Amino acid sequence: MKSKELYPRVFSRHAAAYKQRLDDVMGRGEPRGRLRMIELAAVSPGMRVLDLACGPGTMTRLLADQVTPGGRVFGVDLARGMLDLAAADPPPGCWFAVMDMERLGFGDSTFDAVVCGHGLQFAPDLGLALSESARVLKSRGVLAASVPASGRDDSLWTVVDRVADRHLPPAPRAIDDHATRSTVSDQRAFREAAINAGFESAIVESVEEEVTWPSAEAFVSAFMSWWQCASRVEVLDSQSRAEFFDEAVEALLEEHDGPITTHGRNLVLLARRS
């Protein structure tokens, strides 16, 4: 299945769980990659900002606070279920629409800044997505984007992955995003992709982050709502889901009693137009 068919459908079906999880970790200040992206974007009152792959609008709302008064933030995504949540109670200065980051419906030099929190890895044509961002930016405007990278706590994830592989069908895979995922996982290649897309300068930082879960049960519940696992769990009946949950929790408790801390790494791009 192609990216633009697979990902919007999965994220739409599991939008509420995604929003809850992101709101929780944002409330604790744990997603350092996304927060570093916001820092690098350095938006200020009066700016016009574009939030690509905005999801349920969590980052869009944060940006809206920073551009007040006088600014506007436009959030776009291909997952209608996510946008339904984002648009349910929009703060002043926010606007949401279904839109493809590879084909933006905005004129040249429209925005002071473009941000994309954990979304570029889903674009089948990364070069086109980056060049579209450059096109809609004003002179000296910036693109700030975070993507998840390798470097997670393998021992913890391996425990749950083994249980998942016994209980769940394989995760669906996109057939057209391999090149993008390879590029955004490499700091040098990610930077070069931005330069090749028309940005005058670009830097890519590696940002470590930790997320704490109060219990094994909380971690497995969150794991089941992540898009890859959720797309595997949703085909099971309620009894099979419960059996997977119980076995995964039991396996974790054998090695991780009490709160669980997961470790991750993000790459954060800052690219500037001439």
Secondary structure, DSSP 4 states (H G I P E B T S, - for coil): --HHHHHHHHHHHTHHHHHHHHHHHHHTT--HHHHHHHHHH---TT-EEEEET-TTSHHHHHHHHHHTTT-EEEEEES-HHHHHHHHHSPPTTEEEEE-BTTB--S-TT-EEEEEEES-GGG-S-HHHHHHHHHHHEEEEEEEEEEEEES---HHHHHHHHHHHHHHSPPPP--SS-HHHHHHHTSHHHHHHHHHHTT-SEEEEEEEEEEEEESSHHHHHHHHHHSHHHHHHHTTS-HHHHHHHHHHHHHHHHTT--S-EEEEEEEEEEEEE--
